């Protein structure tokens, strides 16, 4: 009977994702604070890629480290009648809980110190999801921070409705070719300070 190799071979896709993540986050971290602020203003100057209807639920995220700030874009959606939501970690291996965020209601510090709505805020399923990322390509593939929360969350939303996933990033975070697993959820669009990138596949 053959003896199994006790040393598992590394997965080249996982290794490539980790390499890309490290390279691109280093570029993002090197951006000057003024350049990051200018990028937010430039994103707001672009047309939003989908029409926002009154009563639709638009989720975003609380920015951490050197992430681009989505809150001004979310407030723009609220001006068009959208209901806003922010994520809360529901547990490892589970989709994020998207909870209603009202701008005058204080947020609390959740896991890893990320700001999120209080537990009593209603949980909702977004129609439009503004998604953070480490890197992306023009086919809509994205790499996050490795825990898979957003792939699970986008998949869960799309199981209930035709939810649109919009990546938000700095232009320097683009990669030519991002590897993807079958379970990875593609983005429909990516917004950067330079352009609106259409990633939808026919």
Secondary structure, DSSP 8 states (H G I E B T S, - for coil): -----SS----HHHHHHHHHHHHHHHHHHTS-HHHHHHHHHHHHHS--SS---TT-EEE-----TT----HHHHHHHHHTT-EEEEEE---TTS--EEEE--TTS--EE-GGG-EE--TTS-B---SEEEE--SEE-TTS-EE-SSS-HHHHHHHHHHTTS--EEEEE--GGGB-S-----TT----SEEE-SS-EEE----
